[in-house]
Amino acid sequence: MRRRSPRRLLGVLATVAAAFTLFAPAATAGAAEAPAPVRAAAVQPLSTSTPVVFVHGYTGSASNWVTAMSVFRLNGWSSSNLFAYEYNSYGDNVTNAQGLAAFVNGVKSRTGASKVALVNHSMGGLVSQYYLKVLGGHTSVSHLASIAGANHGTTAAGACLIYTTCRQMYPGSSFIAQITAGDETPGDTRYATWYSACDGVILPYTSTRLSGATNHSVLCQNHIGFLADTSVLGDIARFIAS
């Protein structure tokens, strides 16, 4: 069977989301499944000293987080406390999670913090969940915010199954089974997710939700548009600061 190029495979995935505007207007958050902690932030002192590590999705990079970092700075974070972890989208998410563990340890050493907050997007949800649950990373993470995370897999990964990461991302994989068995939100880490029925890439869109997390349904935002959604990103900043 002829091997398709990564560029062509990415195009297949992107086609799923192409029916939606690349950067839709800021979404209006729908009712969360549990009282959102960000609502209480307005009457509580906020802490913006926690270092934040951003974890991109499949074929992503640190550049995905330019808007997010700007929003976090506007909410009081110093640039010196904002970090983006990059990994191999075509490799193995076990290796990627091990790399995240080393990266977080480096951030803790550099900043002197005992814990960091993680913000992930798409396949970054798998990398983060493996780190927290299987590698014990929850002891080093105060908050986990998953934006359109492929936390229970996505059938869109069927377009790139020649890669280990995509096979791991497909619903029902042994990788998915490992990170979802038992407690999906281990430790004292505070977990929250943001997802939308208009996502178009995370299929089913409810895959993002985590049992034990505060799960926020966002009114019609597409998969890539989340990365520029300043309303959602602001809510995440306040969630981490609360």
C-alpha positions, 0 to 999 in steps of 0.5 A: 500500500502506497504511503501517503505524505504527512501533508496529504494526511493533514489535509484530510483531517483539516477537511473535516473542519474546513466547513467551519470558519477558521477563526469563528467569532468568540463563542458564548459558553453554554451551561457547564455540567457543573458550577464553573469555578471561573465564576467565583474568581471575580470575588476571590483573590487571583494568583497568576504566579503559577507557571503555565505549560501549553501542549499543542495538538496533532501537527501543531507547534508552540506557535498555536499558543500566541493568542493564548499567551497574550490573553494570559499576559492580559490576565496578569501572567509574566511572560517568564511563566508561560511555556510551550511544550513541543513534541513529535506528532508522528511518533509515540504519545508515550514518548511524548508524555515522557518528554512532557514530564521532563519539560515540566520538571525543567519549568519547575526547576527554572521557576522554583514553583512546586507545581505548574498548570497544563493547558492542552488542545486536541491530541495534547489531551492524550499526552497530558492525560498519560503524563498525569495518570500513568506517569504520576504527573498529577503531583506536579500539576495544579490545574489541567485545562483541556481545550477540544482534547481528544481525551477519549479519542476521535474517529478523525484519526482514521485518516492517519493510522499509519502513525502510532500517535493516530492509532493511539488517538482512535477510539477504543485503542489500548492507549485510550483504555489505559488513560480512561480506566478508573479515575480519569481525574486523579490526585488533587489537580483541578480539571476542566474541559471546554468542548463544542458540538461544532468542533468538526475534528473531535468525533464524537465531540463529547470525547473531550469531557472527563469524568470528575472534571468541570466540563464546559459546553461552548456554543458552536466553536470549531476545532482550530477556532478554539485557539483564537477564542479569547472568551474561552482562553480568558475563562481558562486563565481565570480558572487557573488563577482561582 
